[in-house]
Amino acid sequence: MPAPTDASPRLPLDADGILALAARSMFHLFSSISQGMFLVDRGGRIVWVNEGYQRFLPALGVRSVDDFLGRQVEEVIPNTQMRQVLDTGQPILIDLLTNRAGTFVVSRIPLHAEREGDAGDAPGEVIGAIGIVLFDHPETTLQPLISKFAMLQRDLDDARRELATQRANPLLQHAPGGQRRAKYTFASFIGSSPAAVDIKRHARRAAQSSSPVLLLGETGTGKELLAHAIHTASARAHGPFVSLNIAAVPDTLLEAEFFGFAPGAFTGADRKGREGKFKLADGGTLFLDEIGDMPMGLQAKLLRALQEGEIEPLGSNKLVAFDARVIAATSRDLVALVRDGRFREDLYYRLNVLPLRVPPLRERRGDIPALVEALGEDMAQRSGEAPPELMPDALALLAAQHWRGNTRELRNVLEQLAMRSDATRIDAAEVQRVLAETGLEQIAAPETAAPIEPSAGETRLLRPLAEQVAELERRAIAAAMATTGGNKLAAARLLGISRATLYDRMAVDSN
Ligand SMILES: Nc1ncnc2c1ncn2[C@@H]1O[C@H](COP(=O)(O)OP(=O)(O)OP(=O)(O)O)[C@@H](O)[C@H]1O
């Protein structure tokens, strides 16, 4: 390393100089790594904004930097907490801010006056504050953190629900041997549409029998929930409910998971040996989720176990009898898997004794308002905040979606809505924005497509057609403008019309 020459820059030797240099370096660092910064004076007036921040101005409804400077911060940045920082002198180092421009991770730091003379280390009076946008689009930039948080939240949720359900239903209380018990009853399956009533009726009937049940349906339709409910309503309700998600266990470990292993059965195995799920489910129900993902090699062994009512733990050379009722579930097309030679036909028939097809959400759109209410209540119980209240147009828009991920996806969207919206009453434009931001396809909510209450919907339709078309057009334009943050070109593209046509229609609406 070359020795510093007299011309090389050096660290200042005095404390004030070092402090000034550190402050300058940190300011430059934040200015370059953050998405934007601005300063307010003691009175909350915006006095400076950097280049990065300027790109948020259109979404905030501000036309130019000149329009931004000199304004009171609350006037131009809804929901800001800068005033609190000015009043308390306390920084808010990390916070989520949601307003019409989106959701941001922000930091707010007070600026203190220099202390005159020998005032010690105490900060001087607050003379302003600096606002920093650390991340925009936190849903993508902070995805790993958010996913982890969501997972923990869901675990907590499950535990709370389990407790609440146990209190309400003694049948769900401790099964012999400890914690393995069902979490849901048929009452947990929300829905009174013909399709929901039908599946519950068939499932209740299946609960009376001891034959294997096969739950077929898309992901998130409630197959696992129904498996729990069938167990709870069955004669085995006092026995354990044991579930195994076949897709979640590596193929090499599956056999041990199913059948258990004898002490010292293989290198690295637990010295004491371990019981498999079949044995753990003795006297109760074994739920085999994602059965379509079962490796071919193990299918023959599963078939034998089901036929004989006996299993052979790995490395034991001993047959052990078990008494468990099997409920299997899959979102895959088992018949096609059989046809392609990827699922044994004999095993398919063994499992397919009582097949139940769980309908996707789009076949029971009428249940969506009730589901929204139940899921909202559940979320509110968890967060301690009031449940989100969806306006009729927002519900209609949700009811019109395709919902590939069914109830699980609906729940995710509601969680996003609760997280991003300041208002407790959520309208269609807000839903549209979240659907767009979460990358879900959006289907407009024509009133004829999914009337939530047929009679009310029909009454609404008994008006002049031109009036209804105009209203639908106005709502579509408003939704497109909300989704694109007011960008008319993008809104026109979304609606499949030219920009000129969009201007025309908007001019008509404002007249
Ligand atoms: N009808 C319903 N009423 C209330 N909650 C429901 C309903 N259907 C599904 N859910 C909820 O949606 C989520 C997904 O349900 P579940 O895990 O039972 O679906 P699944 O069909 O087993 O999904 P996968 O095939 O992906 O495992 C759960 O939180 C469940 O409680």
The ligand as an SDF file (V2000), in Angstrom:
LIG
                    3D

 31 33  0  0  0  0  0  0  0  0999 V2000
  -64.9570  -23.5500    3.1160 N   0  0  0  0  0  0  0  0  0  0  0  0
  -63.9920  -23.0160    3.8800 C   0  0  0  0  0  0  0  0  0  0  0  0
  -64.3080  -22.2880    4.9760 N   0  0  0  0  0  0  0  0  0  0  0  0
  -63.3530  -21.7190    5.7330 C   0  0  0  0  0  0  0  0  0  0  0  0
  -62.0350  -21.8100    5.4950 N   0  0  0  0  0  0  0  0  0  0  0  0
  -61.6720  -22.5380    4.4340 C   0  0  0  0  0  0  0  0  0  0  0  0
  -62.6030  -23.1760    3.5770 C   0  0  0  0  0  0  0  0  0  0  0  0
  -61.9360  -23.8330    2.6180 N   0  0  0  0  0  0  0  0  0  0  0  0
  -60.6460  -23.6150    2.8480 C   0  0  0  0  0  0  0  0  0  0  0  0
  -60.4630  -22.8450    3.9430 N   0  0  0  0  0  0  0  0  0  0  0  0
  -59.1880  -22.3560    4.4900 C   0  0  0  0  0  0  0  0  0  0  0  0
  -58.3320  -22.1840    3.3720 O   0  0  0  0  0  0  0  0  0  0  0  0
  -57.0260  -22.6730    3.6550 C   0  0  0  0  0  0  0  0  0  0  0  0
  -56.6850  -23.8160    2.7040 C   0  0  0  0  0  0  0  0  0  0  0  0
  -57.5180  -24.9360    2.9900 O   0  0  0  0  0  0  0  0  0  0  0  0
  -56.9680  -26.4490    2.9820 P   0  0  0  0  0  0  0  0  0  0  0  0
  -55.5380  -26.4980    3.4490 O   0  0  0  0  0  0  0  0  0  0  0  0
  -57.9520  -27.3060    3.6750 O   0  0  0  0  0  0  0  0  0  0  0  0
  -56.9980  -26.6840    1.4070 O   0  0  0  0  0  0  0  0  0  0  0  0
  -56.4870  -27.9430    0.5780 P   0  0  0  0  0  0  0  0  0  0  0  0
  -57.5230  -28.2050   -0.4430 O   0  0  0  0  0  0  0  0  0  0  0  0
  -56.1100  -29.0570    1.5000 O   0  0  0  0  0  0  0  0  0  0  0  0
  -55.2040  -27.3110   -0.1100 O   0  0  0  0  0  0  0  0  0  0  0  0
  -53.9000  -28.0770   -0.7080 P   0  0  0  0  0  0  0  0  0  0  0  0
  -54.3820  -29.0010   -1.7810 O   0  0  0  0  0  0  0  0  0  0  0  0
  -53.0720  -26.9480   -1.2590 O   0  0  0  0  0  0  0  0  0  0  0  0
  -53.2660  -28.7720    0.4550 O   0  0  0  0  0  0  0  0  0  0  0  0
  -57.0440  -23.0920    5.1080 C   0  0  0  0  0  0  0  0  0  0  0  0
  -56.6220  -21.9790    5.8920 O   0  0  0  0  0  0  0  0  0  0  0  0
  -58.5010  -23.3950    5.3700 C   0  0  0  0  0  0  0  0  0  0  0  0
  -58.8230  -23.2380    6.7220 O   0  0  0  0  0  0  0  0  0  0  0  0
  1  2  1  0
  2  3  1  0
  2  7  2  0
  3  4  2  0
  4  5  1  0
  5  6  2  0
  6  7  1  0
  6 10  1  0
  7  8  1  0
  8  9  2  0
  9 10  1  0
 10 11  1  0
 11 12  1  0
 11 30  1  0
 12 13  1  0
 13 14  1  0
 13 28  1  0
 14 15  1  0
 15 16  1  0
 16 17  2  0
 16 18  1  0
 16 19  1  0
 19 20  1  0
 20 21  2  0
 20 22  1  0
 20 23  1  0
 23 24  1  0
 24 25  2  0
 24 26  1  0
 24 27  1  0
 28 29  1  0
 28 30  1  0
 30 31  1  0
M  END
$$$$
